[in-house]
Amino acid sequence: MSNGGFIGKRIVPSTLNASGVWNINEAGLIHGDGIWPLLIATIVVDYLMIAGGGGGGDGDTSPSNKAGQPGGGAGGYLNSYGSEASGGNSTSLSALLLLSQTNYSIVIGAGGAANTNGSDTTLSGINPAQQSFTVTAVGGGAGAGANEAGHDGGSGGGGEMNTYSDGPTGYDDNDQTANNGYLGGSATANQGHNGGQSKSSWNSTNAYFCPQYGGGFCSIDGVKGAGGGGAGAVGSGGYEGGAGGAGLASSITGSSVTRAAGGSGRGQASSFRNSAAMPTGSGSSSPGGGGEGGNNSGGDGILVLRYPNTYTLSNPGGGLTLSSATDGSDKVTTITAGTGNIRLE
């Protein structure tokens, strides 16, 4: 084979470049070998990426401690579609610029088990300037376990109440304040909100035993776990069981769906097991939803891609669970599980 019409060091073409001068026969042979440059286009792709939600906290439920069971935080929420908000009620992100005929690596984060953070969802590859990039939605923080603050994550997990006998003026740790329990976990900037701080009500029938009356302790009456943070709001630390923070709605698929809400907290063992209602978009059945307080998992992550309907998205090598539909002049591909590559052609 000649050197693209020149004598000298051989020039080897690639799928991106074939410098030099090539006659029609040479070009045909190289094309047959699958290494002649492809016609690569830049495609504007809107996306909604959500990480796995954090699991609900499995706080100590023994009657002697009366610790609440906090909700898990929602998975990190990244959205570029239209003028819709991204996580933490931040401004809508810029669309992705992807190359046709090019593989991009996808990982869909799983929801966390009890007291376990959710996993990250990622998209990695090269941009039109041939620079590597990775977009990451951070897994939601788990609700607190026994005697700890909520876990940090995309949205933070809810905090828990501490011990039963300290009384309203007895807390002196750095992450506690009077009459409140441990703080909620912190959120990742522009991906979600913090978890709530657990609270309790004090048993008035035992007021004589409170420190302000000369006693050594107060009895906690109905400790409740705090709610996990959501993509759209902070988790609550209310006395009747903290509600999970609200999620966010997106119409990237063609209809409005609320996802990535925080899980609600539950009461401690014995007679105080009431909890706040779970908000829309929370729990193990919702993408990125925080798990309900107790031994409850968070929801798995998701990636939705919206692109011109003149292209087709494939999954070379498999490994991803996906489906595609047409909405007007666009196609929408929803990826709900797995690890693998996508390719637009």
C-alpha atoms as a printed R data frame, in Angstrom:
    type eleno elety resid chain resno       x      y      z
1   ATOM     1    CA   MET     A     1   0.000  0.000  0.000
2   ATOM     2    CA   SER     A     2   1.334  3.466 -0.855
3   ATOM     3    CA   ASN     A     3   1.739  6.299  1.601
4   ATOM     4    CA   GLY     A     4  -1.326  8.266  0.678
5   ATOM     5    CA   GLY     A     5   0.260  9.047 -2.708
6   ATOM     6    CA   PHE     A     6   3.639  9.990 -1.239
7   ATOM     7    CA   ILE     A     7   6.990  8.249 -0.837
8   ATOM     8    CA   GLY     A     8   8.444  8.118  2.657
9   ATOM     9    CA   LYS     A     9   7.354  7.078  6.126
10  ATOM    10    CA   ARG     A    10   4.055  5.232  5.981
11  ATOM    11    CA   ILE     A    11   1.017  7.148  7.244
12  ATOM    12    CA   VAL     A    12  -1.472  4.910  9.043
13  ATOM    13    CA   PRO     A    13  -5.038  6.256  8.946
14  ATOM    14    CA   SER     A    14  -7.465  6.020 11.855
15  ATOM    15    CA   THR     A    15 -11.180  6.371 12.274
16  ATOM    16    CA   LEU     A    16 -10.557 10.063 13.053
17  ATOM    17    CA   ASN     A    17  -7.878 11.102 10.533
18  ATOM    18    CA   ALA     A    18  -6.261 10.093  7.212
19  ATOM    19    CA   SER     A    19  -3.720 12.759  6.262
20  ATOM    20    CA   GLY     A    20  -2.005 12.790  2.890
21  ATOM    21    CA   VAL     A    21  -3.365 12.049 -0.586
22  ATOM    22    CA   TRP     A    22  -5.065  8.697 -1.188
23  ATOM    23    CA   ASN     A    23  -6.254  7.271 -4.479
24  ATOM    24    CA   ILE     A    24  -9.661  5.642 -4.712
25  ATOM    25    CA   ASN     A    25  -8.320  2.092 -4.573
26  ATOM    26    CA   GLU     A    26  -6.253  2.773 -1.451
27  ATOM    27    CA   ALA     A    27  -9.164  4.460  0.270
28  ATOM    28    CA   GLY     A    28 -11.443  1.538 -0.640
29  ATOM    29    CA   LEU     A    29  -9.051 -1.050  0.781
30  ATOM    30    CA   ILE     A    30  -8.571  0.851  4.011
31  ATOM    31    CA   HIS     A    31 -12.308  1.451  4.360
32  ATOM    32    CA   GLY     A    32 -12.809 -2.293  4.002
33  ATOM    33    CA   ASP     A    33 -10.434 -2.846  6.915
34  ATOM    34    CA   GLY     A    34 -12.651 -0.618  9.084
35  ATOM    35    CA   ILE     A    35 -10.052  2.079  9.713
36  ATOM    36    CA   TRP     A    36 -11.018  4.786  7.216
37  ATOM    37    CA   PRO     A    37 -12.203  7.982  8.969
38  ATOM    38    CA   LEU     A    38 -15.885  7.978  9.841
39  ATOM    39    CA   LEU     A    39 -18.185 10.931  9.417
40  ATOM    40    CA   ILE     A    40 -18.342 12.034 13.057
41  ATOM    41    CA   ALA     A    41 -20.929 14.606 14.127
42  ATOM    42    CA   THR     A    42 -21.334 16.614 17.319
43  ATOM    43    CA   ILE     A    43 -24.702 15.890 18.936
44  ATOM    44    CA   VAL     A    44 -26.417 18.067 21.527
45  ATOM    45    CA   VAL     A    45 -27.796 15.730 24.208
46  ATOM    46    CA   ASP     A    46 -29.943 16.826 27.149
47  ATOM    47    CA   TYR     A    47 -29.699 14.639 30.218
48  ATOM    48    CA   LEU     A    48 -31.189 13.838 33.594
49  ATOM    49    CA   MET     A    49 -28.744 11.922 35.797
50  ATOM    50    CA   ILE     A    50 -29.644 10.668 39.285
51  ATOM    51    CA   ALA     A    51 -27.507  8.591 41.640
52  ATOM    52    CA   GLY     A    52 -28.717  5.816 43.915
53  ATOM    53    CA   GLY     A    53 -30.607  6.982 47.013
54  ATOM    54    CA   GLY     A    54 -29.263  6.402 50.524
55  ATOM    55    CA   GLY     A    55 -30.720  3.656 52.691
56  ATOM    56    CA   GLY     A    56 -32.797  4.405 55.759
57  ATOM    57    CA   GLY     A    57 -30.930  4.574 59.065
58  ATOM    58    CA   ASP     A    58 -31.094  1.552 61.371
59  ATOM    59    CA   GLY     A    59 -30.707  3.565 64.583
60  ATOM    60    CA   ASP     A    60 -30.660  1.768 67.927
61  ATOM    61    CA   THR     A    61 -34.291  0.829 68.613
62  ATOM    62    CA   SER     A    62 -33.893 -0.615 72.091
63  ATOM    63    CA   PRO     A    63 -36.363  0.949 74.558
64  ATOM    64    CA   SER     A    64 -33.512  2.005 76.834
65  ATOM    65    CA   ASN     A    65 -32.080  4.318 74.150
66  ATOM    66    CA   LYS     A    66 -35.207  5.196 72.179
67  ATOM    67    CA   ALA     A    67 -33.264  6.285 69.119
68  ATOM    68    CA   GLY     A    68 -35.275  7.308 66.048
69  ATOM    69    CA   GLN     A    69 -34.783  5.715 62.635
70  ATOM    70    CA   PRO     A    70 -33.856  8.463 60.140
71  ATOM    71    CA   GLY     A    71 -34.610  8.496 56.426
72  ATOM    72    CA   GLY     A    72 -31.992  8.258 53.696
73  ATOM    73    CA   GLY     A    73 -31.005 11.153 51.452
74  ATOM    74    CA   ALA     A    74 -31.887 11.242 47.758
75  ATOM    75    CA   GLY     A    75 -29.301 10.516 45.109
76  ATOM    76    CA   GLY     A    76 -27.534 13.483 43.515
77  ATOM    77    CA   TYR     A    77 -29.676 15.093 40.793
78  ATOM    78    CA   LEU     A    78 -28.257 16.677 37.604
79  ATOM    79    CA   ASN     A    79 -30.600 18.072 34.927
80  ATOM    80    CA   SER     A    80 -30.012 20.015 31.702
81  ATOM    81    CA   TYR     A    81 -33.449 19.818 30.114
82  ATOM    82    CA   GLY     A    82 -35.265 23.047 29.304
83  ATOM    83    CA   SER     A    83 -35.276 25.575 32.119
84  ATOM    84    CA   GLU     A    84 -35.954 22.928 34.800
85  ATOM    85    CA   ALA     A    85 -34.004 23.081 38.044
86  ATOM    86    CA   SER     A    86 -31.057 20.865 38.772
87  ATOM    87    CA   GLY     A    87 -30.370 19.458 42.253
88  ATOM    88    CA   GLY     A    88 -30.540 21.783 45.235
89  ATOM    89    CA   ASN     A    89 -32.880 23.988 43.135
90  ATOM    90    CA   SER     A    90 -29.841 25.177 41.170
91  ATOM    91    CA   THR     A    91 -29.889 26.505 37.605
92  ATOM    92    CA   SER     A    92 -30.425 24.065 34.752
93  ATOM    93    CA   LEU     A    93 -27.129 22.669 33.452
94  ATOM    94    CA   SER     A    94 -25.673 22.881 29.942
95  ATOM    95    CA   ALA     A    95 -26.471 20.018 27.577
96  ATOM    96    CA   LEU     A    96 -23.785 17.456 26.769
97  ATOM    97    CA   LEU     A    97 -21.906 17.623 23.466
98  ATOM    98    CA   LEU     A    98 -21.324 14.021 22.419
99  ATOM    99    CA   LEU     A    99 -19.687 12.616 19.294
100 ATOM   100    CA   SER     A   100 -21.398 10.165 16.986
101 ATOM   101    CA   GLN     A   101 -19.663  6.852 16.248
102 ATOM   102    CA   THR     A   102 -18.041  7.078 19.692
103 ATOM   103    CA   ASN     A   103 -18.454  4.916 22.804
104 ATOM   104    CA   TYR     A   104 -19.331  6.511 26.146
105 ATOM   105    CA   SER     A   105 -19.092  4.607 29.426
106 ATOM   106    CA   ILE     A   106 -22.149  4.542 31.712
107 ATOM   107    CA   VAL     A   107 -22.496  3.352 35.323
108 ATOM   108    CA   ILE     A   108 -25.934  3.450 36.969
109 ATOM   109    CA   GLY     A   109 -25.634  3.694 40.765
110 ATOM   110    CA   ALA     A   110 -27.608  1.288 42.924
111 ATOM   111    CA   GLY     A   111 -29.671  2.361 45.906
112 ATOM   112    CA   GLY     A   112 -28.036  1.856 49.292
113 ATOM   113    CA   ALA     A   113 -29.104 -0.786 51.799
114 ATOM   114    CA   ALA     A   114 -29.955  0.219 55.376
115 ATOM   115    CA   ASN     A   115 -27.408  2.634 56.826
116 ATOM   116    CA   THR     A   116 -25.477  2.569 53.523
117 ATOM   117    CA   ASN     A   117 -24.971  5.356 50.998
118 ATOM   118    CA   GLY     A   118 -26.270  5.010 47.456
119 ATOM   119    CA   SER     A   119 -23.767  4.566 44.621
120 ATOM   120    CA   ASP     A   120 -22.707  7.196 42.078
121 ATOM   121    CA   THR     A   121 -24.095  7.366 38.539
122 ATOM   122    CA   THR     A   122 -21.525  8.412 35.911
123 ATOM   123    CA   LEU     A   123 -21.046  9.114 32.204
124 ATOM   124    CA   SER     A   124 -17.481  9.242 30.816
125 ATOM   125    CA   GLY     A   125 -15.886  9.749 27.407
126 ATOM   126    CA   ILE     A   126 -14.410 12.413 25.133
127 ATOM   127    CA   ASN     A   127 -15.851 15.726 23.988
128 ATOM   128    CA   PRO     A   128 -15.573 17.320 20.506
129 ATOM   129    CA   ALA     A   129 -12.174 18.790 21.506
130 ATOM   130    CA   GLN     A   130 -10.947 15.207 22.153
131 ATOM   131    CA   GLN     A   131 -10.736 15.918 25.892
132 ATOM   132    CA   SER     A   132 -11.745 13.313 28.473
133 ATOM   133    CA   PHE     A   133 -14.602 14.162 30.840
134 ATOM   134    CA   THR     A   134 -16.766 12.505 33.482
135 ATOM   135    CA   VAL     A   135 -20.164 13.633 34.775
136 ATOM   136    CA   THR     A   136 -20.956 12.272 38.246
137 ATOM   137    CA   ALA     A   137 -24.135 12.304 40.314
138 ATOM   138    CA   VAL     A   138 -23.158 11.495 43.916
139 ATOM   139    CA   GLY     A   139 -24.928  8.703 45.802
140 ATOM   140    CA   GLY     A   140 -27.398  9.765 48.492
141 ATOM   141    CA   GLY     A   141 -26.312  9.786 52.135
142 ATOM   142    CA   ALA     A   142 -27.708  7.085 54.408
143 ATOM   143    CA   GLY     A   143 -29.844  7.834 57.415
144 ATOM   144    CA   ALA     A   144 -27.916  7.742 60.679
145 ATOM   145    CA   GLY     A   145 -27.168  4.585 62.584
146 ATOM   146    CA   ALA     A   146 -26.969  4.481 66.368
147 ATOM   147    CA   ASN     A   147 -25.428  7.585 67.930
148 ATOM   148    CA   GLU     A   148 -24.249  9.318 64.770
149 ATOM   149    CA   ALA     A   149 -25.065 12.135 62.389
150 ATOM   150    CA   GLY     A   150 -26.674 11.523 59.011
151 ATOM   151    CA   HIS     A   151 -24.293 10.507 56.241
152 ATOM   152    CA   ASP     A   152 -23.135 13.023 53.619
153 ATOM   153    CA   GLY     A   153 -24.032 12.421 49.974
154 ATOM   154    CA   GLY     A   154 -25.842 13.838 46.940
155 ATOM   155    CA   SER     A   155 -28.492 14.746 49.510
156 ATOM   156    CA   GLY     A   156 -27.726 14.165 53.188
157 ATOM   157    CA   GLY     A   157 -29.264 11.446 55.331
158 ATOM   158    CA   GLY     A   158 -31.369 12.299 58.388
159 ATOM   159    CA   GLY     A   159 -29.858 12.481 61.883
160 ATOM   160    CA   GLU     A   160 -30.998 10.492 64.918
161 ATOM   161    CA   MET     A   161 -31.765 11.195 68.544
162 ATOM   162    CA   ASN     A   162 -29.139 10.094 71.041
163 ATOM   163    CA   THR     A   163 -29.780  8.607 74.494
164 ATOM   164    CA   TYR     A   164 -32.884  8.553 76.627
165 ATOM   165    CA   SER     A   165 -31.532 10.008 79.865
166 ATOM   166    CA   ASP     A   166 -29.512 13.136 79.046
167 ATOM   167    CA   GLY     A   167 -32.283 15.695 79.405
168 ATOM   168    CA   PRO     A   168 -32.819 18.858 77.345
169 ATOM   169    CA   THR     A   169 -29.724 20.613 78.704
170 ATOM   170    CA   GLY     A   170 -27.474 17.585 78.720
171 ATOM   171    CA   TYR     A   171 -26.168 17.544 75.142
172 ATOM   172    CA   ASP     A   172 -22.680 18.931 74.739
173 ATOM   173    CA   ASP     A   173 -21.171 17.121 71.738
174 ATOM   174    CA   ASN     A   174 -20.163 19.279 68.773
175 ATOM   175    CA   ASP     A   175 -22.920 17.943 66.545
176 ATOM   176    CA   GLN     A   176 -25.768 18.140 69.073
177 ATOM   177    CA   THR     A   177 -27.753 20.970 70.605
178 ATOM   178    CA   ALA     A   178 -30.240 21.180 73.453
179 ATOM   179    CA   ASN     A   179 -33.424 19.175 72.874
180 ATOM   180    CA   ASN     A   180 -32.168 18.011 69.468
181 ATOM   181    CA   GLY     A   181 -30.292 14.984 68.255
182 ATOM   182    CA   TYR     A   182 -27.487 14.562 65.786
183 ATOM   183    CA   LEU     A   183 -27.390 16.729 62.671
184 ATOM   184    CA   GLY     A   184 -28.391 15.541 59.229
185 ATOM   185    CA   GLY     A   185 -25.759 14.762 56.608
186 ATOM   186    CA   SER     A   186 -24.506 17.442 54.216
187 ATOM   187    CA   ALA     A   187 -25.488 17.544 50.549
188 ATOM   188    CA   THR     A   188 -23.194 17.889 47.528
189 ATOM   189    CA   ALA     A   189 -23.348 21.412 46.112
190 ATOM   190    CA   ASN     A   190 -25.938 21.809 43.331
191 ATOM   191    CA   GLN     A   191 -27.057 18.165 43.619
192 ATOM   192    CA   GLY     A   192 -29.382 18.078 46.633
193 ATOM   193    CA   HIS     A   193 -30.187 19.264 50.170
194 ATOM   194    CA   ASN     A   194 -29.064 18.450 53.702
195 ATOM   195    CA   GLY     A   195 -30.766 15.869 55.877
196 ATOM   196    CA   GLY     A   196 -32.881 16.919 58.862
197 ATOM   197    CA   GLN     A   197 -31.833 17.063 62.512
198 ATOM   198    CA   SER     A   198 -33.695 14.670 64.794
199 ATOM   199    CA   LYS     A   199 -35.871 16.011 67.615
200 ATOM   200    CA   SER     A   200 -37.880 14.629 70.473
201 ATOM   201    CA   SER     A   201 -40.587 15.688 72.891
202 ATOM   202    CA   TRP     A   202 -39.964 15.468 76.626
203 ATOM   203    CA   ASN     A   203 -42.345 13.585 78.879
204 ATOM   204    CA   SER     A   204 -44.058 16.252 80.996
205 ATOM   205    CA   THR     A   205 -45.223 13.700 83.533
206 ATOM   206    CA   ASN     A   206 -41.598 13.265 84.530
207 ATOM   207    CA   ALA     A   207 -40.815 16.992 84.732
208 ATOM   208    CA   TYR     A   208 -39.674 16.595 88.332
209 ATOM   209    CA   PHE     A   209 -36.699 14.599 87.108
210 ATOM   210    CA   CYS     A   210 -35.514 17.217 84.579
211 ATOM   211    CA   PRO     A   211 -32.307 19.086 85.442
212 ATOM   212    CA   GLN     A   212 -34.070 22.452 85.756
213 ATOM   213    CA   TYR     A   213 -36.183 20.907 88.555
214 ATOM   214    CA   GLY     A   214 -33.208 19.432 90.369
215 ATOM   215    CA   GLY     A   215 -33.397 15.953 88.872
216 ATOM   216    CA   GLY     A   216 -30.742 14.182 86.868
217 ATOM   217    CA   PHE     A   217 -32.600 13.351 83.678
218 ATOM   218    CA   CYS     A   218 -35.762 13.698 81.635
219 ATOM   219    CA   SER     A   219 -37.626 10.924 79.936
220 ATOM   220    CA   ILE     A   220 -37.873 11.255 76.167
221 ATOM   221    CA   ASP     A   221 -41.440 10.868 74.980
222 ATOM   222    CA   GLY     A   222 -41.562  9.610 71.407
223 ATOM   223    CA   VAL     A   223 -38.193 10.051 69.717
224 ATOM   224    CA   LYS     A   224 -38.522 10.361 65.962
225 ATOM   225    CA   GLY     A   225 -35.909  9.990 63.218
226 ATOM   226    CA   ALA     A   226 -35.280 12.936 60.896
227 ATOM   227    CA   GLY     A   227 -36.074 12.919 57.189
228 ATOM   228    CA   GLY     A   228 -33.400 12.636 54.531
229 ATOM   229    CA   GLY     A   229 -32.702 15.533 52.206
230 ATOM   230    CA   GLY     A   230 -34.270 15.627 48.747
231 ATOM   231    CA   ALA     A   231 -33.248 17.140 45.433
232 ATOM   232    CA   GLY     A   232 -35.760 19.939 46.034
233 ATOM   233    CA   ALA     A   233 -35.850 20.496 49.818
234 ATOM   234    CA   VAL     A   234 -34.138 19.894 53.169
235 ATOM   235    CA   GLY     A   235 -35.278 16.948 55.285
236 ATOM   236    CA   SER     A   236 -37.503 17.712 58.279
237 ATOM   237    CA   GLY     A   237 -36.754 17.021 61.940
238 ATOM   238    CA   GLY     A   238 -40.320 17.285 63.205
239 ATOM   239    CA   TYR     A   239 -41.576 15.743 66.443
240 ATOM   240    CA   GLU     A   240 -43.972 13.370 64.693
241 ATOM   241    CA   GLY     A   241 -41.315 11.786 62.519
242 ATOM   242    CA   GLY     A   242 -39.346 13.958 60.121
243 ATOM   243    CA   ALA     A   243 -40.595 14.045 56.536
244 ATOM   244    CA   GLY     A   244 -38.155 13.505 53.696
245 ATOM   245    CA   GLY     A   245 -37.236 16.524 51.592
246 ATOM   246    CA   ALA     A   246 -39.198 16.986 48.364
247 ATOM   247    CA   GLY     A   247 -37.864 15.789 45.028
248 ATOM   248    CA   LEU     A   248 -37.810 17.636 41.714
249 ATOM   249    CA   ALA     A   249 -40.031 17.212 38.655
250 ATOM   250    CA   SER     A   250 -38.713 16.872 35.104
251 ATOM   251    CA   SER     A   251 -40.477 16.485 31.751
252 ATOM   252    CA   ILE     A   252 -37.422 15.225 29.867
253 ATOM   253    CA   THR     A   253 -39.290 12.034 28.933
254 ATOM   254    CA   GLY     A   254 -42.287 13.989 27.624
255 ATOM   255    CA   SER     A   255 -44.360 13.959 30.823
256 ATOM   256    CA   SER     A   256 -43.654 15.428 34.246
257 ATOM   257    CA   VAL     A   257 -42.276 12.971 36.814
258 ATOM   258    CA   THR     A   258 -41.038 13.762 40.337
259 ATOM   259    CA   ARG     A   259 -37.914 11.881 41.418
260 ATOM   260    CA   ALA     A   260 -35.140 11.955 44.052
261 ATOM   261    CA   ALA     A   261 -37.092 12.803 47.212
262 ATOM   262    CA   GLY     A   262 -35.678 12.044 50.662
263 ATOM   263    CA   GLY     A   263 -36.918  9.203 52.839
264 ATOM   264    CA   SER     A   264 -39.007  9.995 55.932
265 ATOM   265    CA   GLY     A   265 -37.951  9.095 59.461
266 ATOM   266    CA   ARG     A   266 -39.651  6.663 61.820
267 ATOM   267    CA   GLY     A   267 -40.160  6.549 65.576
268 ATOM   268    CA   GLN     A   268 -38.190  4.347 67.952
269 ATOM   269    CA   ALA     A   269 -39.242  0.938 69.137
270 ATOM   270    CA   SER     A   270 -42.034  0.299 71.643
271 ATOM   271    CA   SER     A   271 -45.152  2.468 71.285
272 ATOM   272    CA   PHE     A   272 -43.758  5.286 69.125
273 ATOM   273    CA   ARG     A   273 -43.465  3.866 65.607
274 ATOM   274    CA   ASN     A   274 -45.383  6.549 63.763
275 ATOM   275    CA   SER     A   275 -43.666  8.299 60.883
276 ATOM   276    CA   ALA     A   276 -44.314 11.105 58.445
277 ATOM   277    CA   ALA     A   277 -45.732 10.236 55.043
278 ATOM   278    CA   MET     A   278 -43.162  9.416 52.387
279 ATOM   279    CA   PRO     A   279 -43.019 12.229 49.776
280 ATOM   280    CA   THR     A   280 -43.583 11.602 46.079
281 ATOM   281    CA   GLY     A   281 -40.363 10.359 44.498
282 ATOM   282    CA   SER     A   282 -38.936  8.693 47.627
283 ATOM   283    CA   GLY     A   283 -38.301  5.072 48.566
284 ATOM   284    CA   SER     A   284 -36.801  2.059 46.844
285 ATOM   285    CA   SER     A   285 -39.280  2.102 43.942
286 ATOM   286    CA   SER     A   286 -38.435  5.664 42.847
287 ATOM   287    CA   PRO     A   287 -35.277  6.655 40.944
288 ATOM   288    CA   GLY     A   288 -32.817  8.131 43.421
289 ATOM   289    CA   GLY     A   289 -35.354  8.036 46.269
290 ATOM   290    CA   GLY     A   290 -34.101  8.013 49.858
291 ATOM   291    CA   GLY     A   291 -35.034  4.939 51.881
292 ATOM   292    CA   GLU     A   292 -37.613  5.133 54.675
293 ATOM   293    CA   GLY     A   293 -36.193  5.107 58.193
294 ATOM   294    CA   GLY     A   294 -35.349  1.591 59.377
295 ATOM   295    CA   ASN     A   295 -34.049 -1.302 57.324
296 ATOM   296    CA   ASN     A   296 -35.224  0.110 53.993
297 ATOM   297    CA   SER     A   297 -33.185  0.520 50.816
298 ATOM   298    CA   GLY     A   298 -32.939  3.611 48.637
299 ATOM   299    CA   GLY     A   299 -34.009  3.732 44.996
300 ATOM   300    CA   ASP     A   300 -31.621  2.910 42.147
301 ATOM   301    CA   GLY     A   301 -30.235  5.690 39.985
302 ATOM   302    CA   ILE     A   302 -31.230  6.545 36.434
303 ATOM   303    CA   LEU     A   303 -29.895  8.306 33.325
304 ATOM   304    CA   VAL     A   304 -32.254  9.825 30.748
305 ATOM   305    CA   LEU     A   305 -30.797 11.086 27.449
306 ATOM   306    CA   ARG     A   306 -32.751 13.219 24.956
307 ATOM   307    CA   TYR     A   307 -31.309 13.727 21.444
308 ATOM   308    CA   PRO     A   308 -32.440 14.306 17.805
309 ATOM   309    CA   ASN     A   309 -34.502 11.433 16.376
310 ATOM   310    CA   THR     A   310 -32.189 11.219 13.365
311 ATOM   311    CA   TYR     A   311 -29.815  9.204 15.584
312 ATOM   312    CA   THR     A   312 -30.058  5.763 17.129
313 ATOM   313    CA   LEU     A   313 -28.510  4.870 20.485
314 ATOM   314    CA   SER     A   314 -27.024  1.396 20.955
315 ATOM   315    CA   ASN     A   315 -25.401 -0.500 23.838
316 ATOM   316    CA   PRO     A   316 -22.263 -2.153 22.374
317 ATOM   317    CA   GLY     A   317 -21.356 -5.217 24.402
318 ATOM   318    CA   GLY     A   318 -24.538 -5.030 26.483
319 ATOM   319    CA   GLY     A   319 -24.640 -4.591 30.255
320 ATOM   320    CA   LEU     A   320 -27.198 -1.773 30.450
321 ATOM   321    CA   THR     A   321 -30.949 -1.942 30.972
322 ATOM   322    CA   LEU     A   322 -32.428  0.671 28.648
323 ATOM   323    CA   SER     A   323 -35.421  1.587 26.547
324 ATOM   324    CA   SER     A   324 -35.974  4.254 23.882
325 ATOM   325    CA   ALA     A   325 -39.037  6.154 22.696
326 ATOM   326    CA   THR     A   326 -39.769  9.031 20.332
327 ATOM   327    CA   ASP     A   327 -41.158 12.322 21.615
328 ATOM   328    CA   GLY     A   328 -41.757 14.830 18.834
329 ATOM   329    CA   SER     A   329 -38.520 15.478 16.959
330 ATOM   330    CA   ASP     A   330 -36.430 13.826 19.678
331 ATOM   331    CA   LYS     A   331 -35.665 10.359 20.929
332 ATOM   332    CA   VAL     A   332 -35.486  9.665 24.651
333 ATOM   333    CA   THR     A   333 -33.435  6.786 26.052
334 ATOM   334    CA   THR     A   334 -33.915  5.818 29.699
335 ATOM   335    CA   ILE     A   335 -31.181  3.727 31.353
336 ATOM   336    CA   THR     A   336 -32.196  2.200 34.670
337 ATOM   337    CA   ALA     A   337 -29.448 -0.262 35.633
338 ATOM   338    CA   GLY     A   338 -26.064 -1.715 34.789
339 ATOM   339    CA   THR     A   339 -22.612 -0.799 33.545
340 ATOM   340    CA   GLY     A   340 -21.668 -0.587 29.877
341 ATOM   341    CA   ASN     A   341 -21.205  1.634 26.823
342 ATOM   342    CA   ILE     A   342 -23.585  3.679 24.706
343 ATOM   343    CA   ARG     A   343 -23.040  4.819 21.119
344 ATOM   344    CA   LEU     A   344 -24.980  7.246 18.906
345 ATOM   345    CA   GLU     A   345 -25.045  6.536 15.161
